Amino acid sequence: MSALPLIIDTDTGSDDAVALLLAAASGLGDIRAVTTVAGNVPLATGTRNALFSLQVAGRVDIPVHPGCERPMTRPLSTAQQVHGQDGMGDIGLPDPLRLAEERHAVEVLLSSPRDHPGELTLVTLGPLTNLAAALVRDRDLLTRYRHVYCMAGAADLSGNITATAEFNAWADPEAARVVLRSATPDKVTWIGWDVSRRDAVMTPEDQSRLERIGTPMATFAHRVNRTLADWARDVTGLAGYDLPDPIAMAVALRPELITERERAHVDIALGDETRGQLIIDRRRAAPPPNLTLVRRVNEAGFKDLLFTTCAGIHQSRYDLKEHQ
C-alpha cells in the first residue's frame, strides 16, 4: 500500500507532536508540508515544536509553514496550562536544526490541492483558523482535497476546555463555522474529544510500555506529555492522559480503525455561555448532513500503531537521553 500524501495543519503541542511522529515515521503517510497555527501555544512556539517533532522522526526535509497568529475575530487563548509553556512539557528541548519556510500556511493550503487535485489528504490538529482563511479565498477548496480530517469538537457535548466544548472548536469557533458551512460528509470528517476520551487514553500501563520501548521517538513521546498527564489527572479525571490528535491522525492514516460513525448536520455555538459547543441536528427535519462524525475507534488498533511506530527504526538526529 502506498503512503498517503498529506498536508498537516497543527498548533503543535505535545499530542500534536505524537501525531506528527505517526504521520512521519509509520510508513503510512507521505507528508508534503506542515502548516502551523496559533492554538495550544503561540504561533512561533508551535512552529518550533513542529520542526523539532519532525526532526525526532528523522524528517528534517519536510517544510513547515507558519500561518495565522490569532483567531479570526477573537484574541488568542492558548492551552499552555495543559501542555506546558513551551507546549512540550517544559522539558528543555533545544532549538530545531531547520528553520521554517517564509511562505504563509494559507498559501500552501490553497495552492497544494490545485497543483495536485484530488490527491492530497488534509489533517487539521488545531483551531481551524488557517483553513477558514483559505476558504474565504476559495469557497470550493475542500472539494480539491481527497479528504479532510479535523480533530475538532465533542459530539457528546462533554468538553475539555468548558463543560461542553473541545479546545480547538472553542479557540476559534468562527473559523469552525466557516469550515462547517463549506463541508460535505463525503469530504470532511471530524474526530472529536469524545473519541479520544473513550478510545485513546494512555493508562499508566500504556505509559510504562511507551517508556520501556526506549527509542528516541518513544522517549520523546513519553516525556513531552508529562504536563498533559498532570492536567488529565487533575481536570478531566481520566485514567491517564488522552491523545486526541494522534487518534485523529490514526483515523486519517487507517480509516478502517473507525468502528462507529454518523452523518449529521452540524453547526457550532458562538455565544459566550456555549462557545465552541457543537450543535448537532439529528431530527428527521434536519438540514442535509454536512459532516461525518467519528464516534468510536478501535483502541487496540490505535495503540498498536502508536507503539510500533515509536519502536520502529528511523533516522532521528536527536536523542533525548543525551539531554536528561
N, C-alpha and C positions, 0 to 999 in steps of 0.2 A: 504494500500500500504506500503510495507516495505521500510525502509530508504535505500538510495543509498550508497553503500560502496565507499568511496572517499579517494584519495590521493590528497593533495593540495600543489602546489608549489607556493611560494609567496615571493615578495620583500617588505614586509609589510609596506606600507604607509597607509594613513588614509582611502582610499577607499578599500584597501585590508582588512583592519580591519573590515569594514562593511560586506564585502563578507564572512569573517570567521564567523561573527555572523549569517549570513543567513544559512551557512552550519551546524553550531554547534547547533543552537537553534531553527530552523524552524521545526524540526522533520522530514525533508525530507532527511537529509544527515547523514551518519554514517562515520565520519572521522576516518580513521585508522592511518594516520600520516600526519603531515605537514612538508614540506621541505622548506628551505629558500634559497634565492639567493640575491646577491647584485643587486641593481637597484634603486628604489626610494631613498633608503638610503644605507649606507654601511651594510655589512652582519650582523655584531654584533647588529646593531641597529634594522634591520629588524627582526632578530631572537627574540630580546627582545619584539618587538611590537607584534609578533605573539603569544608569550607566554602570554602577557598581554591581548590581544584580546580574546583568548580562556578562560582566567580567568574570564573576564567580562561575557562571555556566560555560566559560571559555568562548564567549561570543562577542568579543570587542569589535567585531566587524559590523555589527548591526547598528544602523544610525538611530539616534534619539533626537527628536524634535520637540522643543518646548512650545507650549501653547498658551492658553488663556490663564491669566494670573488671578482672576476673581470670577465669581458667578456672573450671570448675565445682568442682573439688576440689584444684587444684594452684596453686602460686604462679605469678605471671606471668613468662614468659620472652619477651623481645622479640627482634626481628631488627634492632636498631639498628646492629649491626655490618655489616649488609648495606645498609640504606637511609639510614644517617646518623642522628645523634642526633635530628634533627627528622623523620626519615622521608622527607625530600625532598632528600637530597643535601647538606644543610648549606650551602645557597647563600644563606641570609639572607632568606628570604621575609618580607614584612611581615604584620601581622595581617589577617585577612579583614574585609570590610566588615560581614558579617552575623554575628549570634550564633546559637548552637544553640538548639533548642527545649527546653522543660522536660519534655515528655512522653517517657517512657522508651521506648527502642527496642523492648523486648519487647512493650509495649502496642501499638505500631504494627504489629509483625509479627502480632499476634493479631487486632487489630481491622480492619486494612485488607482482608484477604480475606473477612471476614464482611460488610463493607459492600459489597464488590464480588466476590461468589463466582464463581470460575472465570475471572475477568478478568485478574488480576494475575500477572505472572511475577516470581518472586523469584530474584535472583542474589546469591550469597554469595561474597565475595572474601577473607575472613579466617577465623580459627578459628570453629567453629560454636557458640560459647557462647550467643549471643543466640537462635539458632533452637532449640537444645536446651532452653533455659529456657522458651521459648514452648511447645514440645512437651510439657513436663512439665505444663503447664496445659491443653493442648488436644491430646490424642493424635491427633486427626484433622486437625490443622492443614494438613499437606502436601496433603491432598485438596482443600482450599479454594482453593489456588493453581492457576492454569492449568498452570504447570510450575515446578520448582525446579532451578536450575543452581548447582552448587557447584564452586569451584576448590579441590580438596582431593585429597590422596593422590598416590600414584605407582603406577600399575597394573603397571609393570615392576619394582617394588621397588628402584629406583635413586633414592636420596633426595638432598635438598639440605641438610637440617639434620643428618641422620645418614646412615649408609650406606644405609639402606633406607626412610627416612621423609621425606615432604614437610612443610614447616613448619606449615601450617595444621592438618593432621591430628595432627602431633606436639604442637603447642602446647596442644590440649585434646582428647585422644583420647576422654575420657569423653563429651564433647559429641558428637563424631563418631559414637560408638556409639549414642547416643540417636537421632540422625538416621537412621542406618542401620537401626535396628530399627523405625522407622516408615515407611521408604521403600518405594516400589514402582517398578519400572523404567519404567512408563508416566508417572510423575510426577516422578521425580528423576534427574538426570543429573549425573555428576561428570566434571570435566575436570582431569586430574592434571598434575603437573610433567613427566611423561614426554611429554605433548603439547607443552608449552612448550619443552622441551629439544630436541625434534625439529623443530617447525614454527613457533616464534615467537622465534627467535634474531635479534637485531638485529646484523648483521655491521658491521664498520667502514664498509662502503659504505652500508648502510642508515642508520647513524647520521649519516653525512655528508649523505645525502639529506634526512633529517629536519631537520638543522641548516640546510640551504640553503633549505628552504621559507620560513623566516624569519617566519612569522606568530607572534603571541603564543602560540598553542597549541603550535605546533611547537617554538618556542624553550623553552617551559616543559617539554614532554615530553622534550626532549633534555637539558636541564640538570639536572632533578631526578633523573635516573637515573645521575649520574656516579659515585656511590659503588657503586651496583649494578654498574656496568661494571667497576670495580676488583675487586669481590668475585667476579664471574663469571670474570674472568681468573685470579685467584689461587686460587680454591677449586674451582669446578666445571669449569674448563678449557674452557668453551665458546668458540666462535669469535665472541664478542660477548656482550652481556647478553641474557637472555631475558625475555619478558613474559607470565608465567602468568596474571595477572588480566585483561589486555586480551584474550588469546585466549579465555579463558572468557567474557568479555563478548561478544566477536565471535560465539561459538557461540550464545549466547542471542539475539542480535540477528539473526543469519543462520544458522539451523541447517543450511542447505544447504552450508555450508562444511565440515561433517563429512564425511570420506571413509572413516572406519572407526570402528566402534563395536561393543560387545558387551554383552550382558545377562549378569549373573553374580550369584551370592550373595556378598556382601562383608561382612566384619567387620573389626575393627581391633584391633591388639595394644595392650595397656595396660602390659605389663611393662617394666621398665627397659631391658633389652637390645634389645628390638624395639619400643619405644614408638612409636606412630603408623604402624607398618607396616600396609599393607592385607593382609588375609587373604582371598584370592580363591579360592573353591572352584569349580573347573572340572570336578570329577568328574561322571560320569553319575549318581552317587548324591547329588549335592549338593542342599541345600535349594533351593526355588524361587528364581529371581533376585529380588533386591531393589533392583537398581541398574542403570542404563545407564551404562557407562563409555565415554567418548570415547577413542579410541586414536590417531587421526590427523586432522589438519585441513588444508585447502588453504592452504598457506603463502602463495602468491602472492595469493590472495583476501583473506586476513587482512591482509597488509601493504598491499594496495591500499586496504582500508577504513581502516587507520590513517593512511596518507599523505593520502588525500583528505579525511578528517575534519580532520586538523591543518591542511590547506591551505584549508579552507572559510571562507567569510565568516561571521562571528559577532560578537556584541556584547560581547567581552571588556572588562572595566573595569580591566584590569591589563596593562601591557606590560613584560616582563622587561628589555627593552633600556634602560628608564629606570632600572633598579636594578642595572646591572652595574658 
